[in-house]
């Protein structure tokens, strides 16, 4: 019997947010816990990690004991994701948002499915946490941030240990070229846990108001983001929350994200194992207080005033936007 695809049916839309993620995104106020977070000495608050994406059931009819699933973003299957499974079903995940995929099993006639249009878009890489694409956010420029170029998340060694399965996701699905490590303790390593061929750049960074006291750090990070040869980039600290969150805010605003979306991107880290993040916390309020010393009548204007004060130029920002903004759609 020839292999026949059953589900998802051709043209179906599949979910990529799990139930908790969806509830969080749809809430006006995302967290209420204002416990002090010690970003340099994080404590694991729970065992359950809710930052993994939703898994979807794919099934087919076949006489084969082992099946080969191919999933691609083009009808020609030029660079497919290949998955080998026993039986005639599989639980699959790790897809871009708002994207059309083609799939086939054992070389049968292909079918398509589309992923829901949501932010943020999480990925699961075994052994690490809080991994998500920095793309698909709307911007004031009338376009979105591109997916597939910039990712944020937790560290991959010391307090987390990425597995071979996780490395496979980072290398072959996310296709990470640069491991941008924001940890001071990252200086003990001479190569990325993703492999010798992945570029390791270490830029020790502090979060919140402390970040704003080290303008040369901000300048160096924007230099990295302005170099197209560095992409795709995975940038991280310990939990992908505070140092990573501060950098995400600065870069997000520079790309045209609004304050509301930067807050969601910050607070949704609360679903990870490293404790809640809240806009009313002492740390976040210290960041806002420091921003108040910069010119501007809005959050976004004050962030950009700070960015310019670090020596970042319009030409540099144009390069970054040229790389990361999806102006073709």
N, C-alpha and C positions, 0 to 999 in steps of 0.2 A: 504493500500500500504506500502510495506517495504521501509525503508529509503534508498535512493541511493545517494552516494556522486557524486558531479558534478565538483567542482573546489576548490582547484587546482587539476588537473588531476594527476593520479598516477605517481610519479617520477618527477614531475615538480620542477623547482627551483624558489623560491620566493625571492623577494628583501627585504632587511631589512634596507638599507640606504634610507633616503628621498632624494629628488632631490637636495636640498641645501648641504646636507652632501656629496653627491656624487661629486658635483661640487667642493667642498672645497678639498676633498681628492685628486682629479685629478689635482688641480692647483699646479704649481711649487712653487709659492709664495702665501701664503695663506691669508695674511692680509697686509694692507698698513697703517692702522691707528696706529700712534705711540703715542697716547694720554697717558699721565701719569695716571697710575692706582694706586689709594690709596687702597691697599689690606686690610687695617684695617677698611676702611670706604667706602665700595663699594656703587656705585650708580646703580640703575636699568636703563639700557640704552634703553630698549625696552620691549614691552609687549609680543611680539611673541617669544616663546621659540622654537628654531629650533633643539634642541637636542633630540627630541623624535623620535623613530624609525618609519619606514614606516609601515603603516597598510595594510594588504592584505585581499581581500574579499574571504571568504570561503562560499560555497553554496551547497545545497543538495535538494533533493526532499523528501517530507514527508507529511503525513496526520496529523501529530501531531501538536498541537497548540504550545507546548513548546518542545524544543529540548535540549538534553544533549550532548555537544561536549566533547570528551576526546582526549587529545593530550599527547603523551608520546615519550620518546627517545628509547623505546624498544618495540618489537612486542607483548610482553606479557602484556603491559600496567600496569606494576607493580606499578608505582607511577605517574598516569596521572594527568595532569592539567584538571580540570573539569570546564566547562563553561555552564551555563544555559541561553538560549535565547528564545525569542518569534520569531516565523516565521521560515524561512528556509535559512537564511544567517547571517553572522557575520563578522565584521571587526576585525581581530586578529593581534597581534604583540607580541613583547617581546620574541624573539627567539635567541638562540645562532647562531653565524656565522658558516658556513661550516659544518652544522650538518644535519643529517637525522632524521625526525620526522615521527611518525605514528599517524593517526587520524581516528576517527570514530564518528558517530552520532547515538544516540539512540541504541547503541549496534550493529550497522550494520557491515558488512565486512569492514575491515580497508583498508586504502590507505596510501601512503607515499608522503612526499614532502621533498625537501632539501633547505636549506637556502644558499644564496650566500656567497662566501668566501671573506670577506672584513674585514678591520679594519678602525676605531674602531667599536665596537658593542654596540650601545646605548640601553638603556632600559627606559621605561616610568613608573615612580612611581608617582602617582598623588600627587601634592603639592610640589614636589622637582624638581631639575633640573640637567642637565649635568651628568646623571648617565650612566656609561659605564663599561663594562668588561675590565679588564686589560689584558685579554688574547687574543690569536690568532696572536700576533705579532711574526714575524720571529726573530730568534736569531743567533748569530755567532756560536752557538753550533750545528747547523744543525737541530734544532727542533723548535717548537713554544712554546710560553707560554700557559699553560693550561687555558681553559675557566672555568667559574663556581666556581672559588675559591677566586678571588680578584676583588673587584669593587671599583670605585672611583666616587665622585660626590659632590653635594652640601650638606649643613647641612639639618637637618630635623625639626628644631625648631628655634625660634627667628625670623630670616628674611624669612625663609621658614616654612611652616607648613604642614607636611605630613598628608594626609587624611587616613581614614580607608582603602580606596581602595589602596592607595600607600603602606600602611603597609602590606597589603595582598601580593602585588607584592614582597616586600622586604623579607618577611618571607616565602612565599610559592612558589615563582618562583626562586628568587635568594638564598633563604634559608640562609640568613645572620645569622651567629652565634656571630660575634663580631662587635660592633659599635666602630670604632677607630676614636675618635674625636680629631682633631688637633687644635681646637680653645682654646684660653685661657678662653674665656667666657663659654666654655663647663663645666668649673669647678663648675658652679652653679647647675648642674644637678647630681642627684644621680643614675639615671637609664636611659636607652635608651628609646626613644619614640617608639621603635619597640617592647617593652615589657620587663618585669622584667626578663624573661628567656634569653634575649639577653645580652651577656657580654658587658659592657661599659668600655672602656679603654680611658682615657683622657691624651693626650700627647701634651701640648701646644707647638706649632711649629711656627717659623717665616720662611718666604720664601726667595728665591734667595740668595744673599750674606749673609744675616742675618742668614740663616740656617747654613751656614758654620762656623759661630762663636759659635755655640752651638753643639759641637761634641757629648756631652752626649745625646742630643736629637736624633741624628742620630743613635747612638748605641742602645738606648732604642727601637727605631722603628724597627731596624733590629733584635733585640731580639724577638720582637713580631712576625715578619714575619718568624722567624726561628722555631716557635713553631706550629707544625701541628695541635694541638688541638684548635687553635684560628680560623681556617678557617671553612666556608667562611667568609671573612672580608670585611666590607664596611668602607673605610676610606674617610674622608671628612673634609673640613674647612667650610667657609661661602659659596663661590660659586663653590668650587671644582676646583679652577683655580690656585691660587698662592702657598699657602702652600701645597695643595694637588699636584699641578703640580710639585713642587720642589721635593717632596718625590717620585712621580711617575718617575721622571727623574733618580734619584739616584738608585732606585730599578730596573728600566728598564735596565739601563746600567749594573748593577750587574747581571742581568739575560741574558745579551747578546744582548740587543737592540742596534741598531746603532743610531748615532746622528740624522740622517734624520727622523727616526721614532719617536724619543723622541720629536723633534720639532713639528711634525704633531700632536702628542698626546697633546702637550702643546697648540698649536695655535687653535686647533679645538674647544676649549672652547669659541672662538669668536662667535659661534652659540648660546650660551646661553644668558641669559638676563643680564649678569653682565659685559658686555663690551668686547672689542677686546683684544686679547693677541698677541704680535708680538715679533719676535726674535730680532728686532732692537730697541725695547723699552729700556729706561734707566734702568729699573729694570732687564731685561734679560741680558743686556750688563754688568751690575754690577756683576751679577752671573758669567758670562764668565771671567771677569777681576779677580775675586777672584780665579777661577779655574786655571788661568794662574800661580798662585803662587805654584801650585802643579806639581810634576814631571810627565812628559809624553809628547809625541809629538802629540797626538791626543786628541780630546775631551773625548773619552771613557777612555783613559789611565789616564787622569787627574782626571776624576770622580772617578776612582777606587783608585787612590793614596789618594784622600780625604777620601774615604770610609775606607781604611786601617788605615788612621791616626786617625780614630774615635775609634779604638780598635776592629774593626770587623775582625774576623779571617777567614782563608780559610775554616776551619771546619764549621763555621757558614754559610758561603756563599754556601758551598756544601749542607747543610741542606735545605736552601732556594731554591736552584736550584732543589734539589730532590723533593721538594713539588710542585713547580710551573712550571717546564719544562716538556713538554710532550714528553719524550724520547721514548715512545712506538710507536709513529707514525712518 
